[in-house]
Amino acid sequence: CPAIMGEVATTLPVVGSRFESDGSSGTVRYTGTLEGFVPEGTLWVGVEWDDPSRGKHSGVYKEKKYFECRVPGSGSFLRPDKVNKGVTFFEAVKGKYMPDLQEVDTNIDEMYVYTTREHKVPVQFVGREKAFEWFAGLGELRALVIPLMNISVINPPPLLSHTFVKVREVDMRGNMLGSWEQVFSLAQQLPLLETLNVSSNKLAPLSHTPLPETSPFQEIRIFVINDVGITWSEIELLVPLLPKMRELHAGRNGLTTVSGPCQGMEELRVLDLDGNQLVDWAPIWKRFCELPCLEHVILNENQIQSITIYEDRDTNVPVDVTRPGSSAYFPSLQSISLNNNQISSWDSINMLNCISTLQNLRVQNNPFLVSVPRSLKRMMVVARLATLRVLNRSTA
């Protein structure tokens, strides 16, 4: 069995890494001394807070600039002992699933002594059997649910691959990963992984990390990257690495467009772009309208103003809304969620009638409904959509 790896070493954190302090998180931007601070040589950690209101400056001390902040005024200098650098992935799993296990060294080579003739002689020690039982138990786990545990380091190979041999799902929302390199490393060590949730880990731009030559996401079906700070162009870079992806959840990333080539994602069933800043429907339609398996589109809490279904991807000619099911696009689409957008005209609802497979619609809290009496809202929507079966979670 591989050696148990402990807490992240008590040294200064690495610039670019994530940290936690007094319940708030951020990114390390600088480590070192500050010119003019007494006593001279005192070490400081320059940080940028996720919550800008925690900041006191923009990386400046006595008029000297030490680091840049993405959001002006979100920086601070902290003493190293105030910075929690987090724990390793392995430590978090141990704390969650085996909290009572005493720290023991389980490296196979250290369970033997060598004679003068270099022969191994096994040595028994307290806790050895318990450690082996623990590792055997971990080997049976199929899901690791470890959110909000201050994970900042993915253990290097082969620890995870040798320990979690059956894991198919990892949920590590709200931890302290800081780069896509760490995400790639985790997936590479768990080759059976089908569901990966790294939401609310503030990852550095994907451009900072070379894409792996061999995809670490070969078996991923459900990919959850809500609130990780990714752009749509970066998502498109990841698409070729996800040949079996069936669900993409990329909410709350500040996305303003999804423009790109209509290729890849052929297996996609669920597209969740909830809580972004999408305004224009046309790029959404052009990017996803030909996906053969797409069944559910979730666009709640965006800023979409209107919906138009076109005769062709390369023209701006709308389909004939008087002919139900007249569009050949979105061939499998069953549901669309558009709550809390800015749709202002009933023409957009009429357009949805052209999708012959549409059965489920959510359109609460849109401007086109404001002037309609409450008693009539439901009836007026249902009357426009021939195939609708469920409206706003209730049978139509």
C-alpha positions in Angstrom: 0.0 0.0 0.0 1.3 3.5 -0.8 2.3 5.8 2.0 -0.3 8.0 3.6 0.4 11.6 2.7 -0.2 14.3 5.4 -1.1 17.9 5.5 0.4 20.4 3.0 3.8 21.2 4.3 4.1 24.2 6.6 6.0 26.4 4.2 5.0 29.6 2.4 2.2 28.9 -0.1 2.9 28.8 -3.8 1.9 31.9 -5.8 -1.3 31.2 -7.7 -2.5 28.6 -5.1 -5.7 28.8 -3.2 -6.1 29.6 0.5 -8.6 30.0 3.2 -8.5 32.4 6.2 -11.2 33.1 8.8 -13.9 31.5 6.6 -13.1 33.4 3.5 -11.1 32.2 0.5 -8.9 33.7 -2.2 -5.7 33.3 -4.3 -2.1 33.8 -3.3 -0.5 36.5 -5.4 2.8 37.2 -3.6 5.1 35.8 -0.9 8.1 37.5 0.6 9.1 40.7 2.5 7.8 44.2 2.3 10.2 47.1 1.8 10.0 49.4 4.8 8.3 47.1 7.2 9.8 46.8 10.6 11.3 44.4 11.7 13.1 43.9 8.4 12.8 40.5 6.8 9.3 39.7 8.1 7.5 37.4 5.7 4.1 38.2 4.3 1.6 36.6 2.0 -0.1 38.9 -0.5 -3.6 37.6 -1.4 -6.5 38.5 -3.5 -9.9 37.7 -1.9 -12.8 36.1 -3.7 -15.0 38.5 -1.9 -13.5 41.9 -2.9 -15.0 43.6 0.2 -12.4 41.7 2.3 -9.6 43.6 0.5 -7.7 46.6 1.7 -5.7 47.6 -1.4 -4.6 46.4 -4.8 -1.3 44.8 -3.9 0.5 48.0 -2.8 2.5 48.7 0.4 4.0 52.1 0.9 3.5 53.1 -2.7 5.3 50.0 -4.0 3.4 47.5 -6.1 3.9 43.8 -5.2 1.1 42.1 -7.1 -1.9 42.7 -9.4 -5.6 42.2 -8.4 -8.2 41.2 -11.0 -10.7 43.2 -9.0 -9.3 46.6 -7.7 -9.2 46.8 -4.0 -9.5 43.1 -3.3 -5.9 42.6 -2.0 -4.4 42.2 1.5 -1.2 41.2 3.1 -1.5 38.3 5.7 1.0 36.7 8.0 1.8 33.1 6.9 0.2 31.7 10.1 -3.1 33.2 9.1 -3.2 31.4 5.7 -4.7 28.0 5.6 -3.2 26.3 2.6 -5.6 23.4 2.8 -5.1 19.6 2.8 -4.4 16.9 0.2 -7.2 15.0 -1.6 -6.1 11.9 0.3 -6.3 13.6 3.7 -9.8 14.9 3.0 -11.0 11.4 2.1 -9.5 10.0 5.3 -11.1 12.7 7.3 -14.5 12.1 5.7 -14.6 8.3 5.6 -12.2 7.1 8.3 -11.9 9.9 10.9 -10.9 7.6 13.7 -8.0 6.0 12.0 -4.7 6.8 13.7 -1.9 8.1 11.4 0.2 5.2 10.4 2.8 4.6 7.7 1.6 1.9 5.3 4.4 1.8 2.8 5.0 -1.8 2.0 8.8 -1.4 2.0 8.8 -0.1 5.5 7.0 -3.1 6.8 10.2 -5.1 6.5 13.8 -5.0 7.8 16.7 -6.2 5.8 19.3 -8.8 7.0 23.0 -8.6 6.2 22.3 -10.7 3.2 19.6 -8.3 2.0 16.7 -10.6 2.8 13.4 -9.0 3.8 12.0 -10.0 7.2 8.4 -8.8 7.9 7.9 -6.6 10.9 4.6 -6.5 12.8 3.5 -3.2 14.3 0.4 -1.8 16.0 -2.1 -0.5 13.5 -0.8 -2.4 10.5 -3.8 -4.7 10.1 -6.2 -1.8 10.7 -4.5 0.2 8.0 -4.7 -2.6 5.5 -8.4 -3.1 6.3 -8.9 0.7 5.8 -7.2 0.6 2.4 -9.3 -2.4 1.4 -12.4 -0.5 2.4 -11.4 2.5 0.3 -10.9 0.2 -2.6 -14.6 -0.7 -2.6 -15.8 2.9 -2.7 -17.5 4.0 -5.9 -18.3 7.6 -5.0 -16.2 10.2 -3.1 -18.4 13.0 -1.8 -16.0 15.5 -0.3 -17.3 19.1 -0.7 -16.1 22.1 1.3 -13.1 20.3 2.8 -10.3 22.8 1.9 -8.7 20.4 -0.6 -5.8 22.3 -2.3 -3.5 19.5 -3.5 -4.1 16.5 -5.6 -1.7 13.8 -4.5 0.8 12.8 -7.2 0.5 9.3 -8.8 0.2 6.5 -8.0 -1.5 7.0 -4.6 -5.0 7.7 -5.8 -5.0 5.2 -8.6 -3.7 2.4 -6.3 -6.2 3.2 -3.6 -9.5 4.2 -5.2 -9.7 1.5 -7.8 -13.5 1.5 -8.2 -14.3 5.2 -7.9 -16.7 6.4 -10.6 -18.0 9.6 -9.0 -16.2 12.5 -7.3 -18.0 15.5 -5.9 -15.5 18.1 -4.6 -17.5 21.3 -4.8 -16.3 24.3 -2.9 -12.7 23.3 -2.3 -9.4 25.1 -2.9 -8.1 23.7 -6.2 -6.5 26.5 -8.2 -5.6 25.0 -11.6 -6.9 22.7 -14.4 -3.6 20.8 -14.1 -4.9 19.5 -10.7 -8.2 18.5 -12.2 -6.4 16.7 -15.0 -4.2 14.9 -12.5 -7.2 13.8 -10.5 -9.0 12.4 -13.5 -5.9 10.7 -14.8 -5.6 8.7 -11.6 -9.2 7.6 -11.6 -9.6 6.0 -15.0 -13.2 4.7 -14.3 -14.5 8.2 -13.4 -17.9 9.0 -14.9 -19.1 11.9 -12.8 -16.8 14.8 -11.8 -18.0 17.9 -9.9 -15.4 20.6 -9.3 -17.8 23.5 -9.0 -16.8 26.5 -7.0 -13.1 25.8 -7.2 -11.6 29.0 -8.6 -9.4 27.7 -11.3 -6.8 29.7 -13.2 -7.5 30.3 -16.9 -7.1 27.1 -18.9 -4.5 28.9 -21.1 -2.1 28.6 -18.1 -2.2 24.8 -18.4 -1.1 22.7 -21.4 -3.8 20.3 -22.5 -2.9 16.7 -21.9 -1.9 14.6 -25.0 -4.2 11.8 -23.8 -7.6 12.7 -22.5 -8.0 12.2 -18.7 -11.8 12.4 -19.2 -12.4 9.5 -21.5 -15.2 8.0 -19.4 -16.7 11.2 -18.1 -20.5 11.3 -18.6 -21.4 14.1 -16.2 -19.1 17.1 -16.1 -20.0 19.8 -13.5 -18.0 23.0 -13.7 -20.3 25.6 -12.1 -18.6 28.7 -10.8 -15.1 27.9 -11.8 -14.4 31.1 -13.8 -14.2 29.3 -17.2 -15.0 31.0 -20.5 -16.9 29.4 -23.3 -13.8 29.3 -25.6 -12.1 27.3 -22.8 -15.0 24.9 -22.6 -14.7 24.4 -26.4 -11.0 23.4 -25.8 -12.2 20.8 -23.3 -14.9 19.3 -25.6 -12.5 17.0 -27.6 -11.4 15.5 -24.2 -14.9 14.6 -23.3 -16.1 12.1 -26.0 -18.8 10.5 -23.8 -20.1 13.6 -22.0 -23.9 13.4 -21.6 -24.4 16.3 -19.1 -22.6 19.6 -19.0 -23.3 21.9 -16.1 -21.5 25.2 -16.5 -23.6 27.7 -14.5 -22.6 30.9 -12.8 -19.4 31.4 -14.9 -20.3 34.8 -16.2 -20.6 33.5 -19.8 -21.8 36.1 -22.3 -21.8 33.9 -25.4 -21.6 30.3 -26.5 -20.5 30.9 -30.1 -18.4 28.2 -31.7 -18.5 25.5 -34.3 -21.4 23.1 -34.2 -19.3 20.0 -33.6 -18.5 17.8 -30.7 -20.9 17.0 -27.8 -22.7 14.5 -30.0 -23.6 12.5 -26.8 -24.9 15.5 -24.9 -28.3 15.0 -23.2 -28.3 17.9 -20.7 -27.0 21.4 -21.2 -27.1 23.5 -18.0 -26.0 27.2 -18.4 -28.0 28.5 -15.4 -27.0 31.8 -13.9 -24.8 33.2 -16.6 -25.0 36.5 -18.6 -26.3 35.2 -21.9 -28.3 37.8 -23.8 -28.5 36.6 -27.4 -30.4 33.4 -28.3 -28.9 33.1 -31.8 -25.5 31.7 -30.8 -27.2 29.2 -28.5 -29.4 28.0 -31.3 -26.5 27.8 -33.8 -24.2 25.9 -31.4 -26.6 23.3 -30.2 -29.5 23.0 -32.6 -28.1 20.0 -34.5 -27.0 17.9 -31.5 -28.8 14.6 -32.0 -29.3 13.6 -28.4 -29.9 16.9 -26.6 -33.0 16.6 -24.5 -32.8 19.2 -21.8 -31.6 22.9 -22.0 -31.4 24.9 -18.7 -31.0 28.7 -19.2 -32.6 30.0 -16.0 -31.4 33.4 -14.6 -29.7 34.7 -17.8 -30.6 37.8 -19.7 -32.1 36.3 -22.9 -34.5 38.8 -24.5 -36.1 36.8 -27.3 -36.1 33.4 -29.0 -36.1 32.8 -32.7 -35.9 29.4 -34.5 -34.4 29.8 -38.0 -35.0 27.8 -41.2 -31.3 27.2 -41.5 -28.1 27.7 -39.4 -26.6 29.9 -42.1 -29.5 32.3 -42.6 -31.6 34.7 -40.5 -35.0 33.5 -41.9 -37.4 32.5 -39.1 -39.4 29.3 -39.4 -43.2 29.5 -40.0 -44.7 29.6 -36.5 -48.1 28.7 -37.8 -46.9 25.2 -38.6 -46.3 23.2 -35.3 -43.2 21.1 -35.4 -42.0 22.8 -38.6 -38.3 22.9 -37.5 -36.0 20.0 -38.2 -33.6 21.3 -35.5 -33.4 20.2 -31.9 -34.5 16.7 -32.9 -34.6 15.3 -29.4 -35.3 18.4 -27.2 -37.9 17.7 -24.6 -37.5 20.5 -22.1 -36.3 24.1 -21.9 -36.0 26.1 -18.7 -36.1 29.9 -19.1 -37.1 31.2 -15.7 -35.9 34.7 -14.7 -34.8 36.0 -18.1 -35.8 39.1 -20.1 -38.1 37.6 -22.7 -40.5 40.5 -23.6 -42.7 39.2 -26.4 -45.2 36.3 -26.9 -43.5 35.8 -30.3 -40.8 33.9 -28.5 -43.2 31.5 -27.0 -44.9 31.0 -30.4 -41.4 30.1 -31.8 -41.1 27.2 -29.4 -44.1 25.6 -31.1 -41.9 24.7 -34.0 -40.0 22.2 -31.9 -42.0 19.0 -32.3 -40.5 17.2 -29.4 -40.9 19.9 -26.7 -42.9 18.6 -23.8 -41.7 20.6 -20.7 -41.3 24.4 -20.4 -40.4 26.7 -17.5 -40.8 30.5 -18.2 -41.6 32.1 -14.9 -40.6 35.7 -14.1 -40.2 37.0 -17.7 -41.5 40.5 -18.8 -43.9 39.1 -21.4 -46.1 37.8 -18.5 -46.2 41.0 -16.4 -49.3 42.5 -18.0 -51.2 39.2 -18.1 -53.7 38.4 -15.3 -52.4 35.7 -13.1 -55.5 33.5 -13.8 -54.7 33.6 -17.6 -51.0 33.2 -17.7 -50.9 29.4 -17.7 -53.7 29.1 -20.2 -52.2 31.5 -22.7 -48.8 29.7 -22.7 -50.3 26.2 -23.0 -52.6 27.3 -25.8 -49.6 28.3 -28.0 -47.6 25.0 -27.6 -49.2 22.0 -29.2 -46.9 19.3 -27.7 -46.5 20.8 -24.2 -47.2 18.4 -21.3 -45.7 20.2 -18.3 -45.5 24.0 -17.7 -43.6 25.3 -14.7 -43.4 21.9 -13.1 -47.2 21.3 -13.3 -49.1 19.2 -15.8 -50.3 21.3 -18.7 
